[in-house]
């Protein structure tokens, strides 16, 4: 999910930088292929700090026809109260539902009056979002939150940090009612909040995500470390160019091994674990769909969404390769397999199935990929070195 102000979920301060330059590399891209799990000399995991043990957090998968969000538990307050949050790389702040939110339908909301360390702020802010909880595009500004600022002690994996800035949700629109978690822990590209606090006590300034399909389970967030057992082959790193969000440069998109002039344009791609689908501008979206099926059409009831009769979607070939540029200057491909094309029937028309690419023209030339890509790769989000690393996770 992305804020309409900052294009990132629940972010109050981050802003997007300009789109990537238009130069196209002529080198032939290579796919990240499966290899041995032996850790090579110089592998980032071999040089990570040993001063403090990395913090592992088990993640559950919010599945509703497709994998939507990955979430886990943190603790807030003194004594600690369990708060379930989605760990979202599209934002930098922490916010969650409190008992003051009468419109929040989630159970076990945070009670600020029971925390001895909670400090209540005076700033109340309204946030609206450009993308929603699920795969449906936002229509008529139907994702809105009202939040209050404050501070409290936050504990993750047994490690406590004091006076962490946060926001408690006071009111939410009905579209948020379906989520099983209380809020969001932002994991943006700048060290903020709890993450900044733990890096100050010795953890490397990076985290890794092992996002898996719901059929596989065992998803995990690892703060301050890289787990070599969760991926195959070598990590390939690309420069991170975003300001708050995570952006990496792309030079080409191909669909089923084919590309076009539109798809060969350079662009920056936001990597957002808090979004399920992928988002491109309308021209790019329709160029991609043209290489899949002429029967994929805009769905009028949900502007930005596309679909086709459910009876026609099974068996369609829709392999999407996005070509990025590594830090060494070599192109490499990351692949969204055909199995991700169908994200389920539209609620208003169960005979029509939605497809995974949404059109959105509000990113100033940027694109966005979410869980449909990230759940097929082990991802390293290296804040300290402003880079991202990827290797196949086997799914």
Residue pairs with C-beta under 8 A, 6 or more apart in sequence:
1 9
1 10
1 88
1 90
1 129
1 131
1 132
1 133
1 143
1 274
1 275
2 8
2 9
2 90
2 129
2 130
2 131
2 272
2 275
2 368
3 9
3 10
3 11
3 91
3 127
3 128
3 129
3 130
4 128
4 129
4 130
4 362
5 11
5 12
5 127
5 128
6 12
6 13
6 14
6 15
6 16
6 244
6 245
7 16
7 90
7 130
7 245
7 270
7 362
7 363
7 366
7 368
8 14
8 88
8 90
8 91
8 92
8 186
8 188
8 244
8 245
8 272
9 88
9 90
9 91
9 129
9 131
9 184
9 186
9 272
9 274
9 275
10 88
10 91
10 93
10 95
10 127
10 145
10 147
10 167
10 184
10 186
11 90
11 91
11 92
11 93
11 186
11 188
11 244
11 245
12 93
12 125
12 127
13 92
13 244
14 91
14 92
14 188
14 190
14 242
14 243
14 244
14 245
15 243
15 244
16 242
16 243
16 245
16 247
16 363
16 364
16 366
17 241
17 242
17 243
17 247
17 268
18 364
19 266
19 267
19 268
19 364
19 365
19 366
20 241
20 249
20 250
20 266
20 267
20 268
21 266
22 265
22 266
23 266
24 251
24 252
24 264
24 265
24 266
25 251
25 325
25 329
25 331
27 330
27 331
28 331
29 252
29 321
29 323
29 331
29 332
29 333
30 330
30 331
30 332
30 333
31 321
31 332
31 333
31 335
32 233
32 236
32 332
32 333
32 334
32 377
32 390
32 391
32 392
33 233
33 392
34 232
34 233
34 392
34 394
35 232
35 233
35 234
36 232
36 233
37 228
37 229
37 231
37 232
37 233
39 45
39 46
39 228
40 234
43 228
43 234
43 235
44 226
44 235
44 380
44 382
44 389
45 225
45 226
45 227
45 228
48 54
48 204
48 206
48 224
48 225
48 226
49 202
49 203
49 204
49 224
51 202
51 203
52 159
52 198
52 201
52 202
52 203
52 224
54 203
54 222
54 223
54 224
54 225
55 156
55 157
55 158
55 159
55 198
55 203
55 222
55 223
55 224
55 225
56 157
56 220
56 221
56 222
56 223
56 225
57 72
57 73
57 74
57 87
57 156
57 157
57 220
57 221
57 222
57 223
58 72
58 219
58 220
59 70
59 71
59 72
59 87
59 210
59 211
59 219
59 220
59 221
60 70
60 71
60 72
60 180
60 219
61 67
61 68
61 69
61 70
61 212
61 213
61 214
61 217
61 219
62 68
62 69
62 70
62 71
62 86
62 179
62 180
62 181
63 214
64 134
64 178
64 344
65 135
65 343
65 344
65 345
66 135
66 276
66 340
66 342
66 343
66 344
66 356
66 372
67 211
67 213
67 214
67 276
67 371
67 372
67 375
68 133
68 134
68 135
68 276
68 371
69 86
69 133
69 179
69 181
69 274
69 276
69 371
70 86
70 87
70 209
70 211
70 219
70 221
70 273
70 371
71 84
71 85
71 86
71 87
71 180
71 181
72 84
72 85
72 87
72 221
73 82
73 83
73 84
73 85
74 82
74 83
74 85
74 154
74 155
74 156
74 185
74 194
75 81
75 82
75 83
75 154
75 155
75 156
76 83
76 96
76 110
76 115
76 152
76 153
76 154
76 155
76 166
77 110
77 112
77 114
77 115
77 116
77 117
77 118
77 152
77 153
78 115
78 116
78 117
78 152
78 153
79 114
79 115
79 116
80 153
80 155
81 110
81 111
81 114
81 115
82 108
83 96
83 110
83 182
83 183
84 180
84 181
84 182
84 183
85 94
85 96
85 181
85 182
85 183
85 184
85 185
86 179
86 181
86 183
86 184
86 185
86 274
87 185
87 187
87 209
87 221
87 273
88 184
88 185
88 186
88 187
88 272
88 273
88 274
89 187
89 188
89 189
89 209
89 245
89 246
89 271
89 272
89 273
89 274
89 381
90 186
90 188
90 245
90 246
90 270
90 272
90 273
90 274
90 275
91 184
91 186
91 187
91 188
91 274
92 186
92 187
92 188
92 190
92 192
92 193
92 244
93 165
93 166
93 167
93 184
93 186
93 192
93 193
94 154
94 164
94 165
94 166
94 167
94 183
94 184
94 185
94 186
94 193
94 194
95 145
95 147
95 166
95 167
95 168
95 169
95 183
95 184
96 109
96 110
96 166
96 167
96 168
96 169
96 182
96 183
96 184
97 104
97 106
97 109
97 110
97 168
97 169
97 172
97 182
97 183
98 104
98 109
98 110
98 111
98 112
98 168
98 169
98 170
99 109
99 110
99 111
99 112
99 113
100 112
100 148
100 168
100 170
101 109
101 168
101 169
101 170
101 171
101 172
102 171
103 171
103 172
103 173
103 174
104 169
104 171
104 172
104 176
105 177
106 179
106 180
106 181
106 182
108 182
109 182
110 168
110 182
112 118
112 120
112 150
112 152
112 168
115 152
115 153
117 152
117 153
117 162
118 150
118 151
118 152
119 150
119 151
119 152
119 163
120 148
120 150
121 148
121 149
121 150
121 151
122 149
123 148
123 149
124 146
124 147
124 148
124 170
125 146
125 147
125 148
125 149
125 167
126 144
126 145
126 146
127 144
127 145
127 146
127 147
128 141
128 143
128 144
128 145
129 138
129 143
129 144
129 145
130 138
130 360
130 362
131 137
131 138
131 143
131 275
131 279
131 360
131 368
132 138
132 142
132 143
132 175
133 143
133 175
133 176
133 178
133 179
134 178
134 276
135 276
135 277
135 305
135 343
135 344
135 354
135 356
135 358
136 302
136 305
136 354
137 302
137 303
137 304
137 305
137 358
137 360
139 302
139 303
142 173
142 174
142 175
143 173
143 175
143 176
144 172
144 173
145 169
145 171
145 172
145 173
145 176
146 169
146 170
146 171
146 172
147 167
147 168
147 169
147 170
148 167
148 168
148 170
149 165
149 166
149 167
150 165
150 166
150 167
150 168
151 163
151 164
151 165
151 166
152 163
152 164
152 166
153 160
153 161
153 162
153 163
153 164
154 160
154 161
154 164
154 166
154 193
154 194
154 197
155 161
156 194
156 198
156 223
157 223
159 198
159 201
161 194
161 197
161 198
162 197
164 193
164 194
164 197
165 192
165 193
166 193
169 183
184 274
185 193
185 194
186 192
186 193
187 195
187 207
187 273
187 381
188 244
188 245
188 246
189 240
189 242
189 243
189 244
189 245
189 246
189 381
189 383
189 386
190 243
190 244
190 383
191 199
191 205
191 383
195 207
195 223
195 383
198 223
198 224
199 205
199 224
199 383
199 384
203 223
203 224
203 225
204 224
204 225
204 384
205 382
205 383
205 384
206 224
206 225
206 226
206 380
206 381
206 382
206 383
206 384
206 385
207 221
207 222
207 223
207 224
207 380
207 381
207 383
208 221
208 222
208 225
208 226
208 227
208 230
208 378
208 379
208 380
208 381
209 219
209 220
209 221
209 222
209 273
209 374
209 378
209 379
209 381
210 218
210 219
210 220
210 221
210 222
210 227
210 230
210 231
210 378
210 393
211 219
211 273
211 371
211 374
211 375
211 379
211 393
212 218
212 219
212 375
212 393
212 395
213 375
213 395
216 395
220 227
220 230
226 235
226 380
227 378
230 378
230 393
231 377
231 378
231 391
231 392
231 393
231 394
232 391
232 392
232 393
232 394
233 391
233 392
234 391
235 378
235 380
235 389
235 390
235 391
236 326
236 332
236 389
236 390
236 391
237 326
237 327
237 380
237 382
237 387
237 388
237 389
238 248
238 249
238 324
238 325
238 326
238 327
238 387
238 388
238 389
238 390
239 248
239 249
239 325
239 327
239 386
239 387
240 246
240 247
240 248
240 382
240 386
240 387
240 388
241 247
241 248
241 249
241 268
242 268
242 270
245 270
245 272
246 270
246 271
246 272
246 381
246 388
247 268
247 269
247 270
247 271
247 366
248 268
248 269
248 271
248 324
248 325
248 388
249 266
249 267
249 268
249 269
249 324
249 325
250 266
250 267
250 268
250 269
250 322
250 323
250 324
250 325
250 367
251 264
251 266
251 323
251 324
251 325
251 331
252 259
252 263
252 264
252 322
252 323
252 331
253 259
253 263
253 264
253 284
253 288
253 320
253 321
253 322
253 323
254 263
254 320
254 321
254 323
255 263
255 288
255 291
255 292
255 318
255 319
255 320
255 321
256 291
256 292
256 317
256 318
256 319
257 319
257 321
258 291
260 287
260 290
260 291
262 283
262 284
262 287
263 284
263 287
263 288
265 284
267 284
267 365
267 366
267 367
268 365
268 366
268 367
269 322
269 324
269 366
269 367
269 368
269 369
270 363
270 366
270 367
270 368
270 369
271 368
271 369
271 373
271 374
271 379
271 388
272 368
272 369
272 370
273 370
273 371
273 374
274 370
275 368
275 370
275 371
276 343
276 356
276 370
276 371
276 372
277 343
277 356
277 357
277 358
277 370
277 372
278 320
278 336
278 356
278 357
278 358
278 367
278 368
278 369
278 370
278 372
278 373
279 357
279 358
279 359
279 360
279 363
279 367
279 368
280 288
280 357
280 358
280 359
280 360
280 367
280 368
281 359
281 360
281 361
281 363
281 365
281 367
282 359
282 361
284 367
285 306
285 357
285 358
285 359
286 359
288 320
288 357
289 296
289 306
289 355
289 357
292 316
292 317
292 318
292 341
292 355
293 308
293 312
293 316
295 308
295 309
295 312
296 306
296 307
296 308
296 355
297 306
297 307
297 308
298 305
298 306
298 359
299 305
299 306
299 307
299 346
299 349
299 352
299 354
301 346
301 348
301 349
302 346
302 348
304 358
304 359
304 360
305 346
305 354
305 358
306 354
306 355
306 357
306 358
306 359
307 346
307 352
307 353
307 354
307 355
308 352
308 353
308 355
309 351
309 352
309 353
310 342
310 345
310 350
310 351
310 352
310 353
311 351
313 341
313 342
313 353
313 355
314 342
316 338
316 341
317 338
318 338
318 340
318 341
318 355
319 335
319 336
319 337
319 338
320 335
320 336
321 333
321 334
321 335
322 333
322 334
322 335
322 336
322 369
322 373
323 331
323 332
323 333
324 331
324 332
324 333
324 334
325 331
325 332
326 332
327 387
334 373
334 376
334 377
334 390
335 376
336 356
336 369
336 372
336 373
336 376
337 376
340 356
340 372
341 355
341 356
342 353
342 354
342 355
342 356
343 353
343 354
343 355
343 356
344 353
344 354
345 351
345 352
345 353
345 354
346 352
346 353
346 354
356 372
360 368
375 393
375 395
376 392
376 393
376 395
377 390
377 391
377 392
377 393
378 390
378 391
378 392
378 393
379 388
379 389
379 390
380 388
380 389
380 390
381 388
382 388
382 389
